[in-house]
């Protein structure tokens, strides 16, 4: 039967899993696959694995329990392989790599930050600070300008938005990265100008959270900073 893999931990990790269920309906039983230095937490994989709330919750509960007791390499939801022997073979082949990563993640958690600026506020700012954009806008509103002016204004505003958001993203990173061991940026979507994960040492959590709160106050009401964590270090595995 196919095997669902949740995470990898050191062999001496407590691995307290007795009161947790795995994915599937009915829930699967959790077990571990061991080598001398590593353990993988697994269960039988359901025949049809779908992105359901219950299964996501079961997956996350395993990661959080393991994280509360020590360092964990969490796998993303949905990772399966053929059987326990395949899991064991990977642990043996990549022992050095996994052990090194566990050392790197020791004593750390992940925080994920998304940042956005109110679109109307940003447009007002551009029209106030860009003479060219303001001039084009006034010509369009007068009704006497060329039909090509709206396109020119749109292109100019788009360039200004990108430049300003790049600058804002760099400023946010500069303000927070000194409190983190590592960072991983991902593609921002929607109105967000930044999507980034920070690997934060437990000893630095208070300083990191305080710096994020100070930054939110400094940026003001036109900005939205959404910080999620502490999380298992998915982005750094």
BATIKOL-551346 format. One line per field, with one value per atom (N, C-alpha, C): y, z, x; residue in three letters; atom name; residue number from 1. Coordinates in steps of 0.001 Angstrom, whole numbers, always signed. Atoms other than C-alpha are relative to their C-alpha. Layout:
! BATIKOL-551346
Y c(Y ...)
Z c(Z ...)
X c(X ...)
figu c(ALA ...)
padren c(CA ...)
numi c(NUM ...)
This chain:
! BATIKOL-551346
Y c(-1202 +0 +1254 -1256 +3543 +614 -595 +5526 +1525 -1457 +9117 +420 -427 +10919 +1409 -1280 +13769 +821 -768 +14719 -924 +697 +13717 +658 -491 +14030 -841 +801 +12845 -1230 +1255 +9283 +155 -175 +10548 +998 -874 +12906 -794 +746 +11969 -645 +570 +11387 -442 +282 +11593 +102 +2 +10559 -821 +981 +8175 +546 -546 +10540 +767 -692 +11868 -992 +793 +10570 +515 -393 +10579 +420 -418 +11608 -1169 +1035 +9723 -101 +226 +8710 -1469 -336 +6738 +398 -458 +8286 -1161 +1020 +6301 +66 +59 +5223 +468 -503 +7056 -1022 +857 +5136 +669 -568 +5776 -1043 +811 +4421 +473 -371 +4332 -386 +413 +4344 +304 -208 +4673 +1439 -1410 +8489 +778 -767 +9519 -836 +634 +8755 +809 -653 +9530 -380 +251 +9876 -237 +397 +8099 -611 +795 +6434 -614 +478 +4414 +1155 -1078 +6736 -409 +328 +6866 -153 +225 +5727 +1303 -1304 +9196 +1083 -1065 +11993 +1344 -1298 +15346 +1074 -1137 +18777 +368 -222 +18562 +592 -670 +20546 -997 +961 +17442 -543 +554 +16024 +1047 -1072 +19377 +187 -148 +19649 -1123 +1134 +16154 +143 -207 +16910 +1067 -1099 +20187 -373 +389 +18641 -835 +793 +16148 +918 -904 +18947 +811 -843 +21089 -792 +821 +18223 -283 +276 +17273 +1258 -1260 +20930 +388 -356 +21335 -796 +872 +18528 +39 -20 +19294 +504 -490 +20027 -982 +836 +18743 +528 -353 +18716 -318 +275 +19100 -100 +108 +17866 +685 -623 +19674 -1040 +893 +18190 -759 +787 +15336 -833 +757 +13687 -1489 +1443 +9934 -721 +853 +7102 -1439 +1348 +3393 -801 +822 +1771 +447 -366 +1904 -180 +234 +495 +1164 -1162 +3416 +1182 -1071 +5845 -240 +333 +4044 +212 -154 +4060 +1464 -1432 +7837 +517 -426 +8355 -428 +500 +6223 +718 -639 +7812 +1461 -1441 +11374 +354 -223 +11006 +1273 -1168 +13645 +1296 -1208 +16173 +312 -233 +15708 +367 -297 +15732 +1427 -1369 +18960 +1003 -934 +20588 +50 +3 +19516 +873 -856 +21188 +1475 -1391 +24370 +517 -418 +24440 -99 +208 +23605 +1315 -1177 +26093 +1108 -1031 +27918 -315 +130 +28513 +911 -833 +30032 +1004 -1014 +33264 +438 -415 +34161 +1355 -1367 +37809 +348 -579 +39264 +1471 -1444 +43024 +592 -676 +45219 +1458 -1407 +48914 +273 -357 +50358 +593 -391 +50772 +1465 -1402 +54107 +955 -843 +55529 +69 +22 +54441 +867 -818 +56048 +1484 -1404 +59292 +481 -347 +59261 +259 -163 +58831 +1306 -1237 +61686 +1237 -1139 +63935 +223 -108 +63181 -33 +69 +62621 +1127 -1103 +65809 -503 +516 +63802 -670 +684 +61617 +995 -996 +64607 +810 -763 +66522 -790 +841 +63619 -128 +147 +63169 +1263 -1262 +66853 +208 -112 +66790 -895 +935 +63752 +543 -506 +65334 +1259 -1209 +68533 -318 +397 +66603 +488 -563 +68337 -791 +736 +65726 -1030 +1040 +63073 -1284 +1287 +59711 -964 +884 +58128 +284 -382 +59900 -1010 +983 +57335 -1189 +1105 +54589 +422 -496 +56714 +123 -130 +57482 -1375 +1345 +53814 -643 +576 +52773 +671 -732 +55492 -419 +387 +54589 -1416 +1380 +50901 -51 -54 +51693 +566 -614 +53919 -970 +973 +51255 -1057 +1037 +48629 +511 -561 +50893 +250 -302 +51985 -1262 +1246 +48478 -739 +607 +47180 +675 -752 +49923 -317 +335 +49165 -1397 +1372 +45438 -51 -27 +46131 +611 -630 +48404 -915 +940 +45810 -1099 +1049 +43134 +514 -568 +45414 +177 -241 +46146 -1282 +1233 +42486 -1077 +1137 +40314 -154 +119 +41108 -802 +805 +39252 -1458 +1343 +36099 -652 +747 +33383 -123 +110 +32953 +634 -478 +34302 -645 +553 +32948 +809 -785 +35224 -859 +664 +33935 +1056 -946 +35522 +595 -671 +38102 -28 +74 +37846 +1034 -964 +40100 +1384 -1345 +43496 -7 +66 +42244 +427 -334 +43689 -831 +818 +41206 -1267 +1279 +37545 -671 +475 +36280 -815 +802 +33639 +267 -205 +34199 -1205 +1027 +31501 +711 -795 +32928 -913 +748 +31566 +323 -194 +31053 +1139 -1050 +33346 +1396 -1300 +36129 +304 -177 +35701 +1333 -1231 +38588 +1225 -1134 +40943 +91 +7 +39879 +515 -413 +40306 +1488 -1415 +43662 +872 -757 +44870 +43 +25 +43784 +942 -901 +45656 +1464 -1365 +48778 +422 -293 +48570 +277 -210 +48278 +1387 -1331 +51410 +1085 -985 +53269 +171 -77 +52425 +666 -679 +53499 -786 +659 +52695 -413 +353 +52514 -1338 +1250 +49345 -1132 +1209 +45816 -985 +1018 +43512 -1191 +1202 +39957 -1028 +894 +37836 -1287 +1300 +34107 -801 +800 +31965 +15 +824 +30371 -1238 +1107 +27663 -995 +907 +24513 +598 -703 +25538 -601 +565 +24388 +642 -729 +27052 -223 +112 +26070 -1449 +1413 +22291 -302)
Z c(+0 +0 +0 +36 -748 +1394 -1303 +2152 -108 -116 +3126 +995 -848 +4583 +529 -647 +7071 +234 -419 +8263 +344 -373 +9155 +1262 -1248 +12606 +329 -486 +14388 +724 -607 +15714 +1490 -1438 +19319 +316 -234 +18853 +738 -775 +21327 -852 +914 +18482 +730 -746 +20710 -955 +1032 +18250 +370 -343 +20161 -92 -27 +20426 -1279 +1258 +16836 -1076 +1155 +13669 -1257 +1290 +10155 -963 +1031 +6905 -394 +522 +5283 +755 -588 +6016 -226 -1389 +8226 +166 -197 +9682 +49 -16 +9163 +1300 -1214 +12017 -308 +173 +12374 +465 -398 +12583 -436 +385 +12116 -736 +711 +9752 +471 -666 +11386 -821 +288 +10429 +1277 -1201 +12863 +495 -391 +12833 -220 +380 +11417 +145 +29 +11626 -910 +804 +9191 +567 -462 +10411 -1226 +1179 +7981 +430 -181 +7608 -1345 +1280 +4966 -719 +789 +2163 -449 +486 +1352 -1523 +1444 -2119 -752 +609 -2927 +1015 -906 -1220 -601 +479 -1614 +1041 -862 -186 +831 -866 +2535 +1330 -1259 +5756 +1064 -1027 +7961 -228 +298 +6182 +168 -234 +6168 +1494 -1444 +9878 +623 -520 +10542 -329 +415 +8573 +867 -772 +10401 +1473 -1406 +13819 +264 -148 +13286 +46 +40 +12377 +1289 -1191 +15339 +1234 -1141 +17818 -30 +113 +16516 +264 -192 +16466 +1475 -1421 +20113 +811 -724 +21113 -536 +562 +18914 -1423 +1360 +15432 -991 +976 +12425 -1400 +1419 +8653 -514 +403 +7634 -1519 +1430 +4217 -302 +415 +2291 -68 +69 +2279 -1328 +1204 -166 -462 +455 -313 +285 -153 -915 -743 +702 -1959 +65 +223 -2611 +1281 -1208 +766 +1022 -1066 +4007 -449 +464 +2290 -839 +798 -147 +898 -960 +2774 +667 -687 +4572 -913 +952 +1449 -161 +124 +1116 +1262 -1252 +4784 +38 -15 +4392 -1031 +1058 +1109 +303 -204 +2355 +1474 -1443 +6016 +286 -265 +5881 -299 +389 +4075 +996 -927 +6366 +1392 -1322 +9516 +70 +46 +8477 +34 +20 +7765 +1358 -1343 +11134 +935 -822 +12757 -308 +384 +10788 +559 -450 +11841 +1508 -1442 +15479 +723 -781 +17821 -796 +874 +14949 -369 +542 +13696 -1219 +1187 +10524 +267 +47 +10258 -1453 +1385 +6962 +6 +44 +6146 -1407 +1239 +3423 +256 -177 +2880 -1213 +1071 +857 +373 -211 +432 -656 +564 -133 -1394 +1396 -3898 -234 +206 -3774 +623 -653 -1334 -839 +845 -3607 -1238 +1187 -6653 +349 -427 -4745 +212 -256 -3683 -1307 +1289 -7277 -655 +626 -8543 +733 -768 -5742 -236 +33 -6187 -1396 +1362 -9939 -836 +826 -11986 -1332 +1301 -15193 +100 -172 -13893 +288 -330 -12444 -1232 +1221 -15728 -968 +885 -17777 +523 -593 -15377 -186 +162 -15570 -1442 +1417 -19381 -326 +252 -19431 +583 -661 -16976 -680 +691 -19021 -1232 +1198 -21981 -1287 +1197 -24408 -468 +313 -24469 -1094 +1017 -27007 +555 -437 -26872 +505 -426 -26286 +1418 -1335 -22959 +1089 -1051 -20797 -13 +94 -22118 +535 -484 -21451 +1519 -1449 -17925 +663 -564 -17296 +45 +38 -18363 +1023 -958 -16273 +1426 -1347 -13186 +314 -205 -13653 +342 -275 -13728 +1394 -1319 -10671 +1115 -998 -8757 +228 -122 -9493 +718 -617 -8546 +1493 -1401 -5305 +826 -733 -4319 +185 -150 -4988 +1128 -1046 -2758 +1381 -1269 -43 +467 -351 -154 +541 -454 +188 +1398 -1314 +3164 +1093 -989 +4956 +296 -195 +4403 +824 -744 +5671 +1481 -1384 +8820 +816 -732 +9704 -135 +249 +8247 +1057 -1010 +11002 +1215 -1099 +13439 -413 +518 +11263 -426 +428 +10459 -1525 +1453 +6879 -437 +564 +4574 -1358 +1293 +1549 -557 +636 -752 -1032 +1016 -2932 -781 +867 -5662 +727 -601 -4210 -982 +850 -5535 +441 -316 -5665 +216 -314 -4078 +837 -828 -2052 -790 +621 -2787 +602 -635 -559 +559 -618 +393 +361 -420 +2467 +1283 -1217 +5073 +688 -800 +7887 +910 -952 +9825 +1236 -1191 +13342 +1155 -1187 +16338 +1142 -1113 +19368 +911 -876 +21352 -572 +644 +18822 -318 +368 +18521 +494 -547 +20813 -745 +726 +19061 -1408 +1355 +15644 +0 -53 +16608 +357 -368 +18224 -1186 +1175 +15101 -1054 +981 +12898 +433 -496 +15111 -153 +165 +15084 -1462 +1431 +11302 -459 +366 +10964 +436 -481 +13080 -840 +795 +11087 -1388 +1346 +7727 +23 -139 +8917 -519 +277 +8161 -1456 +1415 +4383 -336 +244 +4785 +829 -683 +5748 +63 -218 +7251 +673 -546 +7808 +306 -444 +9854 +536 -420 +10304 +637 -662 +12795 +1495 +520 +14510 -758 +869 +11838 -80 +383 +11037 -1198 +986 +8757 -1396 +1338 +5476 -1050 +1057 +3434 +36 -160 +4671 -3 +72 +4158 -1405)
X c(+841 +0 +878 -736 +1187 +90 -286 +2617 -56 +56 +1852 +1076 -1118 +4881 -267 +297 +4403 +1257 -1165 +7855 +1151 -1231 +11394 +547 -576 +12947 +1227 -1128 +16064 -538 +444 +15852 -300 +216 +16008 -1116 +1152 +13026 -1080 +1014 +10202 -1101 +996 +7707 -1277 +1242 +4612 -1195 +1028 +1901 -1233 +1026 -368 -1420 +1356 -3353 -359 +258 -3144 -425 +418 -4784 +682 -545 -3429 -1091 +944 -5084 -880 +876 -7935 -1315 +1317 -11521 -387 -319 -11498 +1467 -1374 -8332 +984 -1044 -5141 +796 -814 -2862 +1420 -1362 +425 +1019 -1110 +3703 +1294 -1289 +7407 +834 -987 +10043 +1369 -1252 +13472 +1226 -1369 +17106 +787 -804 +19983 -84 -74 +19924 -1288 +1187 +16542 -1271 +1313 +12824 -912 +1029 +10031 -1360 +1363 +6443 -871 +764 +4128 -1324 +1212 +745 -343 +494 -1031 -675 +601 -2091 -1404 +1341 -5820 +3 +63 -6811 -239 +258 -8147 +344 -436 -6237 -372 +449 -7903 +285 -330 -7296 -1232 +1145 -9943 +461 -351 -10056 +457 -367 -9932 +1402 -1324 -6891 +1093 -965 -5116 +251 -137 -5824 +806 -760 -4473 +1477 -1388 -1321 +665 -572 -768 +153 -79 -1476 +1243 -1220 +1350 +1216 -1152 +3771 +114 -32 +2783 +405 -395 +3103 +1503 -1427 +6526 +826 -715 +7600 +46 +34 +6560 +1017 -921 +8942 +1431 -1346 +11947 -1 -170 +13193 -609 +699 +11248 +256 +14 +11598 -1398 +1382 +7936 -129 +292 +6840 -1321 +1249 +4145 -1108 +1157 +647 -13 +212 +152 +1171 -1165 +3592 -199 +142 +3319 +1114 -947 +5607 -505 +523 +5350 -198 +96 +6052 +1042 -941 +8056 +1447 -1369 +11138 +511 -400 +11167 +343 -281 +11010 +1355 -1244 +13815 +1218 -1107 +15981 +383 -281 +15654 +688 -642 +16510 +1460 -1376 +19624 +873 -781 +20722 +296 -138 +20263 +176 -186 +21178 +772 -843 +23903 -749 +743 +21715 -1108 +1107 +18706 +507 -556 +20828 +522 -507 +22520 -1145 +1134 +19166 -689 +568 +17827 +830 -868 +20839 -270 +246 +20147 -1317 +1327 +16496 -186 +148 +17146 -278 +337 +15506 -648 +569 +13772 -1457 +1351 +10232 -113 +231 +8859 -1115 +1055 +6896 -152 +250 +5244 -705 +516 +4558 -476 +510 +2363 -298 +172 +2230 -696 +734 -108 -199 +333 -834 -1343 +1300 -4290 +183 -200 -4603 -338 +399 -6439 +1014 -1003 -3907 +1268 -1198 -1069 -197 +263 -2675 -3 -12 -3253 +1424 -1397 +373 +743 -671 +1558 -417 +487 -636 +506 -514 +592 +1491 -1453 +4287 +604 -519 +4651 -595 +487 +4407 -543 +435 +4100 -1362 +1282 +1274 -1108 +1006 -542 -382 +283 -219 -860 +812 -1569 -1427 +1332 -4458 -829 +736 -5386 -430 +371 -5336 -1183 +1105 -7603 -1303 +1203 -10051 -530 +451 -10172 -825 +746 -11568 +615 -625 -9191 +1215 -1218 -6430 -199 +6 -5530 -618 +557 -7353 +1072 -1086 -3941 +487 -480 -3449 -348 +296 -5320 +964 -952 -3031 +1369 -1292 +47 -6 +94 -1159 +10 +40 -1912 +1375 -1347 +1580 +912 -818 +3180 -328 +419 +1147 +473 -449 +1965 +1485 -1438 +5685 +273 -175 +5382 -393 +452 +3442 +1073 -1012 +6074 +1242 -1201 +8962 -204 +268 +7331 -172 +186 +6310 +1320 -1328 +9824 +767 -692 +11185 -581 +648 +8633 +400 -369 +9403 +1431 -1390 +13121 +101 -19 +12447 -510 +544 +10317 +1020 -1009 +12965 +1175 -1122 +15720 -334 +400 +13721 -94 +281 +13096 +1065 -890 +15834 +1098 -1052 +18335 -453 +515 +16045 -213 +238 +15942 +1303 -1167 +18434 +26 +111 +17177 -1314 +1268 +14475 -217 +361 +12646 -1164 +1053 +10646 -726 +809 +7825 -770 +705 +5722 -1203 +1152 +3347 -1162 +1190 -212 -1027 +1048 -3250 +571 -482 -2628 +1279 -1202 +335 +1235 -1287 +3763 +1131 -1034 +5589 -618 +355 +5304 +1320 -1323 +8211 -118 -85 +9007 +1331 -1197 +11487 +206 -377 +13310 +534 -287 +13372 +377 -391 +15246 -959 +930 +13048 +464 -540 +15351 -222 +191 +14678 -1462 +1409 +10905 -570 +569 +9996 +521 -583 +12391 -565 +552 +11124 -1432 +1405 +7468 -121 +16 +8171 +392 -434 +10002 -1107 +1100 +7077 -1121 +1039 +4606 +415 -503 +6782 -64 +43 +7009 -1421 +1398 +3231 -477 +368 +2783 +660 -736 +5427 -616 +586 +3832 -1374 +1274 +392 -1193 +1275 -3230 -174 +134 -2789 +655 -711 -742 -596 +449 -1702 +1154 -1011 +927 -676 +637 -375 +1081 -1061 +1979 -615 +504 +1333 +1143 -1002 +3216 -212 -1109 +4913 -495 +360 +4776 +1161 -1093 +6717 +753 -843 +9585 -118 +230 +8021 +888 -717 +9797 +1496 -1444 +13243 +482 -354 +13207 +501)
figu c(UNK UNK UNK UNK UNK UNK UNK UNK UNK UNK UNK UNK UNK UNK UNK UNK UNK UNK UNK UNK UNK UNK UNK UNK UNK UNK UNK UNK UNK UNK UNK UNK UNK UNK UNK UNK UNK UNK UNK UNK UNK UNK UNK UNK UNK UNK UNK UNK UNK UNK UNK UNK UNK UNK UNK UNK UNK UNK UNK UNK UNK UNK UNK UNK UNK UNK UNK UNK UNK UNK UNK UNK UNK UNK UNK UNK UNK UNK UNK UNK UNK UNK UNK UNK UNK UNK UNK UNK UNK UNK UNK UNK UNK UNK UNK UNK UNK UNK UNK UNK UNK UNK UNK UNK UNK UNK UNK UNK UNK UNK UNK UNK UNK UNK UNK UNK UNK UNK UNK UNK UNK UNK UNK UNK UNK UNK UNK UNK UNK UNK UNK UNK UNK UNK UNK UNK UNK UNK UNK UNK UNK UNK UNK UNK UNK UNK UNK UNK UNK UNK UNK UNK UNK UNK UNK UNK UNK UNK UNK UNK UNK UNK UNK UNK UNK UNK UNK UNK UNK UNK UNK UNK UNK UNK UNK UNK UNK UNK UNK UNK UNK UNK UNK UNK UNK UNK UNK UNK UNK UNK UNK UNK UNK UNK UNK UNK UNK UNK UNK UNK UNK UNK UNK UNK UNK UNK UNK UNK UNK UNK UNK UNK UNK UNK UNK UNK UNK UNK UNK UNK UNK UNK UNK UNK UNK UNK UNK UNK UNK UNK UNK UNK UNK UNK UNK UNK UNK UNK UNK UNK UNK UNK UNK UNK UNK UNK UNK UNK UNK UNK UNK UNK UNK UNK UNK UNK UNK UNK UNK UNK UNK UNK UNK UNK UNK UNK UNK UNK UNK UNK UNK UNK UNK UNK UNK UNK UNK UNK UNK UNK UNK UNK UNK UNK UNK UNK UNK UNK UNK UNK UNK UNK UNK UNK UNK UNK UNK UNK UNK UNK UNK UNK UNK UNK UNK UNK UNK UNK UNK UNK UNK UNK UNK UNK UNK UNK UNK UNK UNK UNK UNK UNK UNK UNK UNK UNK UNK UNK UNK UNK UNK UNK UNK UNK UNK UNK UNK UNK UNK UNK UNK UNK UNK UNK UNK UNK UNK UNK UNK UNK UNK UNK UNK UNK UNK UNK UNK UNK UNK UNK UNK UNK UNK UNK UNK UNK UNK UNK UNK UNK UNK UNK UNK UNK UNK UNK UNK UNK UNK UNK UNK UNK UNK UNK UNK UNK UNK UNK UNK UNK UNK UNK UNK UNK UNK UNK UNK UNK UNK UNK UNK UNK UNK UNK UNK UNK UNK UNK UNK UNK UNK UNK UNK UNK UNK UNK UNK UNK UNK UNK UNK UNK UNK UNK UNK UNK UNK UNK UNK UNK UNK UNK UNK UNK UNK UNK UNK UNK UNK UNK UNK UNK UNK UNK UNK UNK UNK UNK UNK UNK UNK UNK UNK UNK UNK UNK UNK UNK UNK UNK UNK UNK UNK UNK UNK UNK UNK UNK UNK UNK UNK UNK UNK UNK UNK UNK UNK UNK UNK UNK UNK UNK UNK UNK UNK UNK UNK UNK UNK UNK UNK UNK UNK UNK UNK UNK UNK UNK UNK UNK UNK UNK UNK UNK UNK UNK UNK UNK UNK UNK UNK UNK UNK UNK UNK UNK UNK UNK UNK UNK UNK UNK UNK UNK UNK UNK UNK UNK UNK UNK UNK UNK UNK UNK UNK UNK UNK UNK UNK UNK UNK UNK UNK UNK UNK UNK UNK UNK UNK UNK UNK UNK UNK UNK UNK UNK UNK UNK UNK UNK UNK UNK UNK UNK UNK UNK UNK UNK UNK UNK UNK UNK UNK UNK UNK UNK UNK UNK UNK UNK UNK UNK UNK UNK UNK UNK UNK UNK UNK UNK UNK UNK UNK UNK UNK UNK UNK UNK UNK UNK UNK UNK UNK UNK UNK UNK UNK UNK UNK UNK UNK UNK UNK UNK UNK UNK UNK UNK UNK UNK UNK UNK UNK UNK UNK UNK UNK UNK UNK UNK UNK UNK UNK UNK UNK UNK UNK UNK UNK UNK UNK UNK UNK UNK UNK UNK UNK UNK UNK UNK UNK UNK UNK UNK UNK UNK UNK UNK UNK UNK UNK UNK UNK UNK UNK UNK UNK UNK UNK UNK UNK UNK UNK UNK UNK UNK UNK UNK UNK UNK UNK UNK UNK UNK UNK UNK UNK UNK UNK UNK UNK UNK UNK UNK UNK UNK UNK UNK UNK UNK UNK UNK UNK UNK UNK UNK UNK UNK UNK UNK UNK)
padren c(N CA C N CA C N CA C N CA C N CA C N CA C N CA C N CA C N CA C N CA C N CA C N CA C N CA C N CA C N CA C N CA C N CA C N CA C N CA C N CA C N CA C N CA C N CA C N CA C N CA C N CA C N CA C N CA C N CA C N CA C N CA C N CA C N CA C N CA C N CA C N CA C N CA C N CA C N CA C N CA C N CA C N CA C N CA C N CA C N CA C N CA C N CA C N CA C N CA C N CA C N CA C N CA C N CA C N CA C N CA C N CA C N CA C N CA C N CA C N CA C N CA C N CA C N CA C N CA C N CA C N CA C N CA C N CA C N CA C N CA C N CA C N CA C N CA C N CA C N CA C N CA C N CA C N CA C N CA C N CA C N CA C N CA C N CA C N CA C N CA C N CA C N CA C N CA C N CA C N CA C N CA C N CA C N CA C N CA C N CA C N CA C N CA C N CA C N CA C N CA C N CA C N CA C N CA C N CA C N CA C N CA C N CA C N CA C N CA C N CA C N CA C N CA C N CA C N CA C N CA C N CA C N CA C N CA C N CA C N CA C N CA C N CA C N CA C N CA C N CA C N CA C N CA C N CA C N CA C N CA C N CA C N CA C N CA C N CA C N CA C N CA C N CA C N CA C N CA C N CA C N CA C N CA C N CA C N CA C N CA C N CA C N CA C N CA C N CA C N CA C N CA C N CA C N CA C N CA C N CA C N CA C N CA C N CA C N CA C N CA C N CA C N CA C N CA C N CA C N CA C N CA C N CA C N CA C N CA C N CA C N CA C N CA C N CA C N CA C N CA C N CA C N CA C N CA C N CA C N CA C N CA C N CA C N CA C N CA C N CA C N CA C N CA C N CA C N CA C N CA C N CA C N CA C N CA C N CA C N CA C N CA C N CA C N CA C N CA C N CA C N CA C N CA C N CA C N CA C N CA C N CA C N CA C N CA C N CA C N CA C N CA C N CA C N CA C N CA C N CA C N CA C N CA C N CA C N CA C N CA C N CA C N CA C N CA C N CA C N CA C N CA C N CA C N CA C N CA C N CA C N CA C N CA C N CA C N CA C N CA C N CA C N CA C)
numi c(1 1 1 2 2 2 3 3 3 4 4 4 5 5 5 6 6 6 7 7 7 8 8 8 9 9 9 10 10 10 11 11 11 12 12 12 13 13 13 14 14 14 15 15 15 16 16 16 17 17 17 18 18 18 19 19 19 20 20 20 21 21 21 22 22 22 23 23 23 24 24 24 25 25 25 26 26 26 27 27 27 28 28 28 29 29 29 30 30 30 31 31 31 32 32 32 33 33 33 34 34 34 35 35 35 36 36 36 37 37 37 38 38 38 39 39 39 40 40 40 41 41 41 42 42 42 43 43 43 44 44 44 45 45 45 46 46 46 47 47 47 48 48 48 49 49 49 50 50 50 51 51 51 52 52 52 53 53 53 54 54 54 55 55 55 56 56 56 57 57 57 58 58 58 59 59 59 60 60 60 61 61 61 62 62 62 63 63 63 64 64 64 65 65 65 66 66 66 67 67 67 68 68 68 69 69 69 70 70 70 71 71 71 72 72 72 73 73 73 74 74 74 75 75 75 76 76 76 77 77 77 78 78 78 79 79 79 80 80 80 81 81 81 82 82 82 83 83 83 84 84 84 85 85 85 86 86 86 87 87 87 88 88 88 89 89 89 90 90 90 91 91 91 92 92 92 93 93 93 94 94 94 95 95 95 96 96 96 97 97 97 98 98 98 99 99 99 100 100 100 101 101 101 102 102 102 103 103 103 104 104 104 105 105 105 106 106 106 107 107 107 108 108 108 109 109 109 110 110 110 111 111 111 112 112 112 113 113 113 114 114 114 115 115 115 116 116 116 117 117 117 118 118 118 119 119 119 120 120 120 121 121 121 122 122 122 123 123 123 124 124 124 125 125 125 126 126 126 127 127 127 128 128 128 129 129 129 130 130 130 131 131 131 132 132 132 133 133 133 134 134 134 135 135 135 136 136 136 137 137 137 138 138 138 139 139 139 140 140 140 141 141 141 142 142 142 143 143 143 144 144 144 145 145 145 146 146 146 147 147 147 148 148 148 149 149 149 150 150 150 151 151 151 152 152 152 153 153 153 154 154 154 155 155 155 156 156 156 157 157 157 158 158 158 159 159 159 160 160 160 161 161 161 162 162 162 163 163 163 164 164 164 165 165 165 166 166 166 167 167 167 168 168 168 169 169 169 170 170 170 171 171 171 172 172 172 173 173 173 174 174 174 175 175 175 176 176 176 177 177 177 178 178 178 179 179 179 180 180 180 181 181 181 182 182 182 183 183 183 184 184 184 185 185 185 186 186 186 187 187 187 188 188 188 189 189 189 190 190 190 191 191 191 192 192 192 193 193 193 194 194 194 195 195 195 196 196 196 197 197 197 198 198 198 199 199 199 200 200 200 201 201 201 202 202 202 203 203 203 204 204 204 205 205 205 206 206 206 207 207 207 208 208 208 209 209 209 210 210 210 211 211 211 212 212 212 213 213 213 214 214 214 215 215 215 216 216 216 217 217 217 218 218 218 219 219 219 220 220 220 221 221 221 222 222 222 223 223 223 224 224 224 225 225 225 226 226 226 227 227 227 228 228 228 229 229 229 230 230 230 231 231 231 232 232 232 233 233 233 234 234 234 235 235 235 236 236 236 237 237 237)
